Amino acid sequence: MLKAGSYDAIVVGAGHNGLVSAFYLGRAGLKTLVLERREVVGGCCVTEEIAPGCRASTTSYIASMLRPEVIKDLHLASFGLRMVPCDPYLQVPFPDGTILPWWAEREKLVAEIARLSPKDALAWSRVDDQLKRLARYLQPFFLEPPPDPGARGIEGLRELLKMARRFWGISGREIAEMVSFLTGSLGEFLDRNYESPKVKTLILANNVYGKHGGPYDNGTALGLLFHLLSGGEHEVQGFMGHVMGGMGAITQSMAAACRQRGVEICENAEVRAIVARGGRVKGIALADGTEIEAPLVLSGADPKRTFLGLVEPSELPAEFREAVRGIKMNGPCAKVNLVLSEEPRFSGTPAEAAPSERTLYTLVPSLDFAERCYDQAKRGLLPDELWVDCVVASNVDRSLCPADRHVMTCFVQYVPYRLREGHWDEERERLGDLVLRKIGEYAPNVPATVVARQVLTPLDLERTYGLTEGNIFHGDLSLEQLFFMRPVPGFAKYRSPIEGLYLCGAGAHPGGGVTGAPGYNAAHQALRDLRRH
Ligand SMILES: Cc1cc2nc3c(=O)[nH]c(=O)nc-3n(C[C@H](O)[C@H](O)[C@H](O)COP(=O)(O)OP(=O)(O)OC[C@H]3O[C@@H](n4cnc5c(N)ncnc54)[C@H](O)[C@@H]3O)c2cc1C
């Protein structure tokens, strides 16, 4: 049980960003306490038992943009973190029985595409180079506070110089391309550059996850650039990796790094309130009534939970609360995790495919299909056919379950948070059935071999993992909620209207995904402010 006491800093929530923040605070010599409401650390980056002896990455499932700086600073490898690059990155089986893999090696991929369309094979390298070039301009923004267009005087000059340095050498054409990626639609981009519907679908299958918008909605091309930001230990552009032991191995190793720096971590410790008086943070109050003082509080909970749920309304300006209330959440995803008594056999998989090549299967047959799913979901309907992203994790990591079992995680893109009719508590099993029906079309042996299934609706993501409205990124990743507008305009530098209270989770710049970037940036901002004072 926790004793009330004084700390230099408290971090609310042991999601991966909270842990990253806590590490840097601890490393700077601050006596730091992390409080997590759940019985396990990790937030949405966690491995949990879903049946006796069978473990799964219950929420996030692929490591792509985890910052190399974070991996190195926290020495995560020395605490057991091991990531194996995905190859293929993903593959799409089609209803005609064929399958299209996205090989990591470009020549191999281009040869695969050439079989469908020589023209698209030529276009692929050109477009890939273009995207990688543009992504490099965005890369540096990831691990620093976003530019502040409102800065004046010396600070304004500094911001201007920083921007000039970041975009030094960019041509007028590249600026136009950048704007079109930030604002345009993925579908139109694909129609402009490719002719094969299967090639277009392959690119779709690596994008839009967790976001609002069908492929033809403006703003959906953004993911093309985001996915090419570098990640992993060796800073590879577009890195995608399987984490041995599941995604929880990331946060377990982060927690170990924190403890080595003297950080205390308490599970089963729900923060009921962040206490502030006279515009200054004083500490927190736990759900059991314990109060703990600290002059610095970083919240890894999402912005709505933090500012509308934990802070006394009278301590925040009304317009700030209004802006936070306006953040678009409305999570469009669900997850179904399965234990199977045999390996799924997806049609189209070559007989000689190695286990690692029988691991990733994205079930989305076309852009039109995805568009239809989104149309139904945005109207509050559970789509009658679903886009499902399957990972047979046990094919790359036998430690997850006994030898006679397989673990498959299934991410569902496009379901409504608010159902127009009924309630998720009554629709949960229907969602699970629809997912199995879709998988059965491509891997007919799966439905009859299910030993256990865990269905996480958007409501379950909210209740269990603390994500407001089930939004997996703590706020939609649309342009109006990014950079200097994340979480809300005027407060993008992790600070809040309350002195000493910072936001360090995915709701802050640069946003969601297992990156460690908001946690890194928030801790550094808080430490800079401490030094300045
Ligand atoms: C189903 C799903 C699939 C995803 N797939 C991927 C993927 O494959 N790859 C990828 O990169 N990203 C993926 N994501 C997104 C990614 O997991 C998240 O954006 C990221 O993990 C957020 O990390 P965080 O540390 O900012 O917040 P969180 O992980 O949400 O952590 C916040 C923590 O705060 C705790 N908390 C909240 N309120 C309180 C309180 N009052 N007191 C104490 N503790 C509190 C919560 O319990 C939680 O542990 C996925 C997310 C989901 C849900």
The ligand as an ORCA input file, in Angstrom:
! r2SCAN-3c Opt
* xyz 0 1
  C      -6.292     -1.983    -30.080
  C      -5.074     -1.127    -30.288
  C      -4.160     -1.459    -31.281
  C      -3.041     -0.648    -31.510
  N      -2.084     -1.053    -32.402
  C      -0.908     -0.386    -32.464
  C       0.213     -0.932    -33.142
  O       0.166     -2.050    -33.643
  N       1.356     -0.189    -33.190
  C       1.460      1.024    -32.588
  O       2.514      1.671    -32.664
  N       0.414      1.547    -31.897
  C      -0.743      0.862    -31.799
  N      -1.770      1.339    -31.022
  C      -1.673      2.685    -30.447
  C      -0.738      2.729    -29.238
  O      -0.827      1.544    -28.503
  C      -1.098      3.901    -28.320
  O      -1.266      5.080    -29.062
  C       0.001      4.107    -27.278
  O       0.325      2.891    -26.659
  C      -0.412      5.134    -26.249
  O       0.561      5.144    -25.243
  P       0.490      6.155    -24.028
  O       1.574      5.763    -23.089
  O       0.496      7.539    -24.532
  O      -0.940      5.922    -23.385
  P      -1.630      4.617    -22.787
  O      -0.982      3.400    -23.294
  O      -3.090      4.780    -23.018
  O      -1.313      4.708    -21.250
  C      -2.011      5.552    -20.363
  C      -1.991      4.872    -19.012
  O      -2.574      5.728    -18.059
  C      -3.334      4.937    -17.169
  N      -4.297      5.823    -16.505
  C      -5.311      6.520    -17.071
  N      -5.965      7.214    -16.145
  C      -5.358      6.967    -14.964
  C      -5.603      7.375    -13.624
  N      -6.614      8.200    -13.313
  N      -4.782      6.918    -12.641
  C      -3.741      6.087    -12.935
  N      -3.489      5.640    -14.194
  C      -4.285      6.091    -15.191
  C      -3.968      3.913    -18.082
  O      -4.446      2.777    -17.365
  C      -2.796      3.576    -18.990
  O      -2.004      2.552    -18.448
  C      -2.865      0.524    -30.748
  C      -3.763      0.831    -29.719
  C      -4.858      0.011    -29.471
  C      -5.799      0.327    -28.344
*
